[in-house]
Amino acid sequence: MTQPAEKPQPHERFRDLFFATLVLEFASGVPFGVIHELVPIWLRVQGTDLASLGALTLVGLPWTLKPLWAPFVDRVGDWHRWIVLGMTLAAGGIAGLTQVDGSSPGLVPLLVLTALGSATADIAIDAYIVARVPPTEQGRITGVRIAAYRGAMALAGGGATWIGSRWGWNLAFEIVVVLQLLVMASVWSLKRVKQVANESTPAFGRVLGEWLSRPGTWQLFALVLLFKLGDSAMAPMTRPFLLSAGLDAGEVGIISTTGGSVLTALGAVFGGALVSRFGMRSMFVGLGVTQALSNLGYALAALVGGVPSAIAASIAESLTAGLGSAAMMSLSMRACRGAGEADTGGLATRWAILSGILGLTRSLSGAISGVGVEQWGYFTWFMFSFALALPALALAPRVVAKYDDV
């Protein structure tokens, strides 16, 4: 059974948690930025069609399926080793992209390897952070988590896209690999949460079954599935839309990914602070509404046309995505701790279940986004994505009330 780390003194606690969170979430964000930010633009520049780009989101299924091997991560070895192993696999997959192009049969296996390694590392990263963060610090640490994650995406996605569009895509991928390897070295300096193999650590079926037996869990899972549905349906088509509006690949990388990551990080820090200050029940729905309104911003940009409106939509979407993510991550952290307060056994599995549900939303809705735009056009698809966000807002008050004081 995993044992909780010794609690640091109050005046040291946030500083220590801040550094650990910064390193680990940055490591987590690099592969995600490559697959969801850098690769789509790289392929689109080569002429890959929208339907194929949308379907390519399915290579992210390891982030959805990771609950299946999360119990093994819970039981065997320690989280530091799992993080390094997963990051090594992801770095290998990214390095392999220098040897392929959009038509190569090896493209999809390399992307799957990257996602698989990243998802495995994420299991251990999420469990480590949730195990160490006390409830009083969850709001502020949530902001740090998203800010660090988005900062990594800014470098691995937008920054690398800018480099690739000007000096070659292979150079961009090589720089990302070096960045990932440097971050791996920092993981070993982090304070360890002692973890030993123990057969009493619950397996996936036990964790899921016990959780589902608790009142309100089905509603929690439904909210997690639906909360980012509209955002996930829109996101894969935002970069192609910006390209169609008249921006080049480098400009899209800087405005949407690099600048967008900074704005999302700011939104996340602000959203996390609001949750800490005013409580989950008071802020969750409002932050969700703000997130959904960004879909209307893209619909308006598609209707009006032109570069300025497209840039404005990108700015609004990036900022509000951070607000919504802060709300959902804070809720998830409280739900995971509330499922097993006495110890951290099975914590990686509980978090993996919730993040896997979020990944399912991203993969499935994103997979049909290219077909939706090709059939309906950008305006109608963005309006449809806004409608997809509404069921979660109706469900949220009942679910959030259960976890407001956890």
Wavefront OBJ file of the C-alpha trace (Angstrom):
o trace
v 0.000 0.000 0.000
v 1.327 3.435 -0.849
v 2.127 5.499 2.220
v 1.589 9.245 2.264
v 4.637 11.432 2.341
v 5.626 13.110 5.566
v 3.885 16.456 5.698
v 6.228 19.410 5.357
v 6.013 22.379 7.678
v 3.269 24.881 6.759
v 5.700 27.614 5.697
v 7.481 25.163 3.364
v 4.507 23.268 2.041
v 3.354 25.402 -0.867
v 6.901 26.116 -2.032
v 7.735 22.404 -2.151
v 4.436 21.493 -3.795
v 4.850 24.324 -6.294
v 8.242 23.061 -7.498
v 7.154 19.419 -7.703
v 3.979 20.335 -9.559
v 5.862 22.606 -11.942
v 8.346 19.894 -12.948
v 5.838 17.054 -13.241
v 3.108 18.905 -15.120
v 5.661 20.354 -17.520
v 6.833 16.805 -18.221
v 3.223 15.783 -18.800
v 2.443 18.642 -21.163
v 5.297 18.173 -23.641
v 4.040 14.996 -25.414
v 0.455 16.229 -25.337
v 1.549 19.476 -27.005
v 3.362 17.544 -29.715
v 0.393 15.324 -30.582
v -2.413 17.866 -30.281
v -0.669 21.090 -31.322
v 2.501 20.494 -33.331
v 1.578 17.379 -35.328
v -1.803 18.636 -36.683
v -0.212 21.795 -38.114
v 2.769 19.828 -39.450
v 0.390 17.444 -41.233
v -1.957 20.167 -42.452
v 0.959 22.009 -44.071
v 1.726 18.752 -45.925
v -1.850 18.722 -47.243
v -3.547 16.226 -44.897
v -7.354 16.583 -45.204
v -9.594 17.684 -42.318
v -11.325 14.336 -41.914
v -7.974 12.600 -41.453
v -6.837 15.236 -38.978
v -9.993 14.747 -36.957
v -9.627 10.950 -37.009
v -6.028 11.308 -35.894
v -7.245 12.327 -32.438
v -7.892 8.611 -31.889
v -4.141 8.099 -31.396
v -4.774 9.772 -28.042
v -6.826 6.784 -26.822
v -4.048 5.670 -24.428
v -4.923 8.722 -22.334
v -8.475 7.358 -22.206
v -7.586 3.695 -21.633
v -4.926 4.260 -18.972
v -7.227 3.149 -16.103
v -6.680 -0.398 -17.412
v -3.001 -0.426 -16.388
v -3.163 2.195 -13.625
v -3.545 -0.547 -10.939
v -0.229 -2.048 -12.081
v 1.401 1.373 -11.612
v -0.236 1.523 -8.172
v 1.169 -1.872 -7.165
v 4.630 -2.144 -8.730
v 7.743 -0.020 -8.359
v 7.525 3.652 -7.432
v 5.985 6.615 -9.170
v 9.333 8.248 -9.982
v 10.441 5.242 -12.026
v 7.113 5.044 -13.855
v 7.361 8.726 -14.740
v 10.845 8.333 -16.202
v 9.915 5.144 -18.077
v 6.844 6.748 -19.608
v 8.707 9.903 -20.568
v 11.457 7.822 -22.181
v 8.916 6.014 -24.376
v 7.307 9.332 -25.314
v 10.677 10.878 -26.184
v 11.454 7.869 -28.374
v 8.162 8.253 -30.232
v 8.767 11.957 -30.833
v 12.319 11.287 -32.027
v 10.938 8.778 -34.526
v 8.771 11.456 -36.131
v 11.917 12.895 -37.713
v 12.006 9.811 -39.946
v 8.420 9.937 -41.292
v 5.935 12.216 -43.000
v 2.156 12.421 -43.284
v 1.933 9.491 -45.716
v 4.326 7.125 -43.897
v 2.879 3.904 -42.453
v 5.018 4.411 -39.355
v 3.365 7.706 -38.426
v 0.449 6.320 -36.436
v 2.509 3.747 -34.462
v 4.947 6.475 -33.429
v 2.124 8.737 -32.296
v 0.539 5.877 -30.353
v 3.901 5.108 -28.698
v 4.216 8.763 -27.697
v 0.709 8.809 -26.259
v 1.183 5.457 -24.506
v 4.391 6.548 -22.812
v 2.896 9.892 -21.852
v -0.289 8.306 -20.493
v 1.740 5.897 -18.338
v 3.802 8.751 -16.936
v 0.616 10.732 -16.333
v -0.814 7.955 -14.138
v 2.117 8.285 -11.753
v 2.308 12.087 -12.033
v -1.346 12.576 -11.171
v -1.229 10.127 -8.264
v 1.918 11.717 -6.847
v 0.461 15.217 -6.925
v -2.970 14.301 -5.572
v -1.355 12.264 -2.775
v 0.775 15.192 -1.635
v -1.625 18.119 -2.000
v -3.838 18.800 1.032
v -7.414 20.020 0.431
v -6.523 23.544 1.568
v -4.027 23.914 -1.292
v -6.010 22.237 -4.092
v -7.260 25.440 -5.676
v -3.860 27.098 -5.883
v -2.069 23.918 -6.963
v -4.705 23.395 -9.652
v -3.698 26.733 -11.131
v -0.032 25.763 -11.015
v -0.770 22.378 -12.624
v -2.559 23.857 -15.594
v -0.088 26.727 -15.945
v 2.897 24.366 -16.052
v 1.091 21.975 -18.402
v 0.164 24.775 -20.755
v 3.657 26.207 -20.563
v 4.992 22.892 -21.815
v 2.404 22.869 -24.577
v 3.461 26.404 -25.512
v 7.050 25.293 -26.051
v 6.410 21.832 -27.486
v 3.440 22.991 -29.565
v 3.527 26.654 -30.526
v 7.242 27.288 -30.122
v 8.165 24.121 -31.992
v 5.629 24.938 -34.717
v 7.228 28.340 -35.214
v 10.678 26.747 -35.430
v 9.432 24.030 -37.774
v 7.739 26.455 -40.152
v 10.946 28.461 -40.525
v 13.922 26.130 -40.032
v 12.531 22.673 -40.628
v 10.196 20.282 -38.841
v 12.904 17.764 -37.978
v 14.748 20.435 -36.006
v 11.524 21.206 -34.132
v 11.020 17.561 -33.133
v 14.681 17.218 -32.104
v 14.469 20.266 -29.828
v 11.354 18.857 -28.169
v 13.134 15.559 -27.483
v 16.057 17.372 -25.839
v 13.601 19.404 -23.753
v 11.871 16.221 -22.583
v 15.163 14.600 -21.610
v 16.210 17.644 -19.587
v 12.950 17.600 -17.653
v 13.390 13.888 -16.929
v 16.594 14.681 -15.051
v 14.678 16.990 -12.684
v 12.225 14.279 -11.652
v 14.837 12.484 -9.538
v 15.348 15.574 -7.372
v 11.747 15.519 -6.153
v 10.753 14.285 -2.726
v 9.524 10.712 -2.949
v 6.179 9.380 -1.838
v 7.060 5.906 -0.543
v 5.339 3.214 -2.573
v 5.671 -0.534 -2.078
v 4.005 -3.429 -3.860
v 1.080 -4.811 -1.877
v -1.595 -7.244 -2.995
v -4.160 -5.337 -0.952
v -3.836 -2.378 -3.297
v -7.188 -2.466 -5.105
v -7.350 -3.577 -8.717
v -9.195 -1.611 -11.348
v -12.425 -3.581 -11.019
v -12.507 -3.183 -7.254
v -11.777 0.541 -7.365
v -14.402 1.145 -10.025
v -16.998 -1.114 -8.401
v -16.542 0.421 -4.960
v -16.714 3.915 -6.415
v -19.839 3.222 -8.448
v -21.558 1.865 -5.346
v -21.356 5.292 -3.701
v -24.356 7.610 -4.167
v -23.813 10.227 -6.856
v -20.852 8.587 -8.602
v -22.729 7.941 -11.840
v -23.632 11.631 -11.955
v -19.996 12.564 -11.292
v -18.806 10.398 -14.179
v -21.485 11.875 -16.448
v -20.402 15.408 -15.575
v -16.739 14.609 -16.237
v -17.717 13.087 -19.601
v -19.883 16.034 -20.647
v -18.079 19.040 -19.186
v -15.469 19.325 -21.962
v -17.638 17.843 -24.723
v -18.275 21.127 -26.516
v -14.707 22.305 -26.074
v -13.317 18.979 -27.339
v -15.571 19.015 -30.398
v -14.327 22.480 -31.305
v -10.618 22.217 -30.443
v -9.255 20.043 -33.316
v -10.709 22.440 -35.878
v -9.489 25.709 -34.351
v -6.014 25.488 -35.895
v -7.293 24.633 -39.390
v -9.792 27.466 -38.997
v -7.042 29.945 -38.147
v -5.066 28.756 -41.181
v -8.145 29.212 -43.380
v -8.639 32.726 -41.956
v -5.292 33.792 -43.401
v -2.667 33.038 -40.744
v 0.402 30.987 -41.641
v 1.596 27.968 -39.640
v 4.129 29.933 -37.606
v 1.575 32.594 -36.695
v -0.931 29.956 -35.647
v 1.695 28.343 -33.459
v 2.580 31.612 -31.734
v -0.960 33.003 -31.376
v -2.976 29.869 -30.681
v -0.508 27.569 -28.978
v 2.186 29.716 -27.348
v 0.079 32.786 -26.629
v -2.933 30.585 -26.027
v -1.045 28.514 -23.474
v -0.053 31.641 -21.561
v -3.665 32.836 -21.524
v -4.948 29.407 -20.486
v -2.407 29.327 -17.685
v -3.546 32.755 -16.490
v -7.158 31.623 -16.660
v -6.317 28.486 -14.709
v -4.504 30.391 -11.960
v -7.382 32.842 -11.695
v -9.991 30.074 -11.791
v -8.151 28.053 -9.140
v -7.941 31.122 -6.918
v -11.678 31.726 -7.320
v -12.472 28.145 -6.326
v -10.216 28.409 -3.272
v -11.677 31.756 -2.264
v -15.389 31.278 -2.907
v -15.832 27.494 -2.980
v -16.632 24.897 -5.599
v -20.390 25.286 -5.377
v -20.271 29.037 -5.961
v -17.863 29.041 -8.910
v -18.131 25.796 -10.898
v -21.154 26.572 -13.055
v -20.064 30.138 -13.736
v -16.645 28.985 -14.918
v -18.314 26.332 -17.080
v -20.604 28.900 -18.700
v -17.630 31.113 -19.499
v -15.858 28.159 -21.100
v -18.881 27.375 -23.289
v -19.226 30.956 -24.522
v -15.880 30.700 -26.309
v -17.517 28.325 -28.815
v -19.850 31.141 -29.772
v -16.796 33.350 -30.231
v -15.425 31.017 -32.864
v -18.842 30.780 -34.515
v -18.975 34.574 -34.723
v -15.460 34.681 -36.183
v -16.489 32.141 -38.824
v -19.528 34.267 -39.673
v -17.666 37.574 -39.820
v -14.459 36.302 -41.395
v -11.024 37.859 -41.396
v -7.856 37.581 -39.342
v -8.770 40.003 -36.500
v -11.958 38.150 -35.545
v -10.136 34.785 -35.713
v -7.392 36.054 -33.393
v -9.986 37.472 -30.981
v -11.787 34.123 -30.887
v -8.514 32.315 -30.204
v -7.674 34.662 -27.323
v -11.102 34.265 -25.734
v -11.076 30.485 -26.113
v -7.628 30.135 -24.559
v -8.482 32.235 -21.516
v -11.830 30.600 -20.825
v -10.414 27.095 -21.350
v -8.175 27.744 -18.356
v -11.118 28.820 -16.228
v -13.075 25.681 -17.095
v -10.091 23.387 -16.631
v -9.406 24.813 -13.174
v -12.969 24.047 -12.148
v -12.898 20.469 -13.433
v -9.441 19.656 -12.062
v -10.377 20.983 -8.611
v -13.513 18.845 -8.631
v -11.558 15.775 -9.758
v -8.939 16.172 -7.038
v -11.646 16.411 -4.375
v -13.533 13.440 -5.782
v -10.403 11.250 -5.824
v -9.429 12.065 -2.267
v -13.008 11.679 -1.123
v -13.079 8.127 -2.477
v -10.319 6.950 -0.169
v -9.255 9.382 2.525
v -7.569 6.838 4.789
v -4.702 5.982 2.453
v -3.378 6.505 -1.042
v -3.813 2.922 -2.236
v -5.626 2.953 -5.577
v -5.249 6.707 -5.922
v -3.561 6.421 -9.312
v -6.443 4.257 -10.504
v -9.134 6.639 -9.265
v -7.505 9.621 -10.938
v -6.867 7.621 -14.105
v -10.555 6.741 -14.287
v -11.594 10.404 -14.217
v -8.881 11.589 -16.596
v -9.644 8.629 -18.861
v -13.252 9.755 -19.088
v -12.040 13.222 -20.038
v -9.771 11.646 -22.652
v -12.692 9.686 -24.072
v -14.571 12.923 -24.564
v -11.593 14.426 -26.380
v -10.950 11.423 -28.613
v -14.515 10.657 -29.691
v -15.826 14.178 -30.225
v -12.562 15.241 -31.827
v -12.577 12.273 -34.190
v -15.769 13.446 -35.908
v -14.911 17.151 -35.890
v -13.228 17.138 -39.298
v -16.186 15.391 -40.922
v -18.531 17.836 -39.191
v -16.718 20.851 -40.600
v -16.499 19.333 -44.076
v -20.245 18.619 -44.076
v -21.574 21.689 -42.241
v -18.867 24.334 -42.413
v -17.068 26.054 -39.548
v -19.946 28.269 -38.389
v -22.511 25.489 -37.984
v -20.013 23.129 -36.355
v -18.941 25.730 -33.801
v -22.590 26.453 -32.985
v -23.220 22.728 -32.592
v -20.221 22.440 -30.274
v -21.730 25.158 -28.077
v -24.949 23.134 -27.801
v -22.896 20.127 -26.709
v -21.667 22.100 -23.691
v -25.137 22.767 -22.269
v -26.059 19.365 -20.704
v -23.077 19.522 -18.346
v -24.099 22.941 -17.095
v -27.553 21.608 -16.236
v -26.088 18.620 -14.377
v -23.309 20.438 -12.530
v -25.116 22.005 -9.512
v -26.345 18.634 -8.191
v -22.938 16.970 -8.563
v -20.746 19.787 -7.300
v -22.735 20.188 -4.072
v -21.558 16.729 -2.972
v -17.873 17.631 -3.208
v -17.873 21.275 -2.174
v -16.594 20.554 1.323
v -14.414 17.473 0.610
l 1 2 3 4 5 6 7 8 9 10 11 12 13 14 15 16 17 18 19 20 21 22 23 24 25 26 27 28 29 30 31 32 33 34 35 36 37 38 39 40 41 42 43 44 45 46 47 48 49 50 51 52 53 54 55 56 57 58 59 60 61 62 63 64 65 66 67 68 69 70 71 72 73 74 75 76 77 78 79 80 81 82 83 84 85 86 87 88 89 90 91 92 93 94 95 96 97 98 99 100 101 102 103 104 105 106 107 108 109 110 111 112 113 114 115 116 117 118 119 120 121 122 123 124 125 126 127 128 129 130 131 132 133 134 135 136 137 138 139 140 141 142 143 144 145 146 147 148 149 150 151 152 153 154 155 156 157 158 159 160 161 162 163 164 165 166 167 168 169 170 171 172 173 174 175 176 177 178 179 180 181 182 183 184 185 186 187 188 189 190 191 192 193 194 195 196 197 198 199 200 201 202 203 204 205 206 207 208 209 210 211 212 213 214 215 216 217 218 219 220 221 222 223 224 225 226 227 228 229 230 231 232 233 234 235 236 237 238 239 240 241 242 243 244 245 246 247 248 249 250 251 252 253 254 255 256 257 258 259 260 261 262 263 264 265 266 267 268 269 270 271 272 273 274 275 276 277 278 279 280 281 282 283 284 285 286 287 288 289 290 291 292 293 294 295 296 297 298 299 300 301 302 303 304 305 306 307 308 309 310 311 312 313 314 315 316 317 318 319 320 321 322 323 324 325 326 327 328 329 330 331 332 333 334 335 336 337 338 339 340 341 342 343 344 345 346 347 348 349 350 351 352 353 354 355 356 357 358 359 360 361 362 363 364 365 366 367 368 369 370 371 372 373 374 375 376 377 378 379 380 381 382 383 384 385 386 387 388 389 390 391 392 393 394 395 396 397 398 399 400 401 402 403 404 405 406
